[in-house]
Amino acid sequence: MTRSRVVNLVRLGLLVVILGAVAWALARNWSEVSGELGRLAWPALLLAFVLTVGAPLLTLLGWRVLLAELGSPVPLPAAASIFFVGQLGKYVPGSVWTVLAQAEMGTRLRIPRRRMAVAGLLSIGLAVLCGSLLGAVALPRLLARGSSSATAWVVVAAVVIGAVMLWPRILNAVVALGLRMLRREPLEHELHGRAVLVTCAWFTAAWVSTGLGVAVLVRALQPGAGVADLAIAAVCGFALASAAGQFSIIVPAGVGVRDGVLGLLLVTFMPLSAATAVVVVARFLAVVADLLVAGGGWAWGRRHHLLGSEA
């Protein structure tokens, strides 16, 4: 048995264990959680879903800017098809399926596989960086199990660290080092500051959009939640939880990790049953949003021969 197959089997096993633990926890506390779920009104669910769908749409715009910067501008419909279908790869155990799927579809538009793969890896890296910087604001609250006076200092530190890490000269040096470690050829040309800034702005907006969706769910179950709680624990907290899930590449889509970290942040100001309901609904809405945009991308791709055999 090959090493990659063993790793994939381990990942599948961990995924089964995590899902089993989540199912057991839900079954044990279902009476309380189901009561909280019943309190979620349809307007709140609809608004949260719209905000959740906004995340992949905004991420697409950032990825498209990055791809154009690397030398392959792509019309928005084709870019959406490639990006959204490829994004389903994050639900498959493994760490490269998204990039591989996008690279394969890109060949139908005469985009070199290497360029598409580099764009995919760069977008993942920049998205995680933006999410980590935004999520760092919630870290003091997570550690202190409540509001913390260190939050303001963390905001300043995140801004400074982000400015340094996204400085074009430093970013290009880090990218070049990463490509050398992967034994890949360097970029055809360096990334410019404007493209990096625009890309990160779209990625940050995507994090905020989904975080606001979580905040809507929280406010529906905890009407007395303050603005600081919603901004730090829900918006920044979701970014922190998702970034933690991204780093845990051993399970697909950060299942269990993201949900656990988000739940720990939410219980600092709301009951466990309500926090669990928010986490469950937020995960469900995210999956439905991914399937919705991927379905649209698949339909467009099939019609324009980006999928399957060429006509």
Secondary structure, DSSP 8 states (H G I E B T S, - for coil): --HHHHHHHHHHHHHHHHHHHHHHHHHHTHHHHHHHHHT--HHHHHHHHHHHHHHHHHHHHHHHHHHHHTT----HHHHHHHHHHHHGGGGSSSSSHHHHHHHHHHGGGT--HHHHHHHHHHHHHHHHHHHHHHHGGGHHHHHHTS--TTHHHHHHHHHHHHHHHTSHHHHHHHHHHHHHHTT----SS---HHHHHHHHHHHHHHHHHHHHHHHHHHHHH-TT--HHHIIIIIIIHHHHHHHHHHH-TTSGGGTTHHHHHHHHHHTTTS-HHHHHHHHHHHHHHHHHHHHHHHHHHHHHHHHTTSSSS--
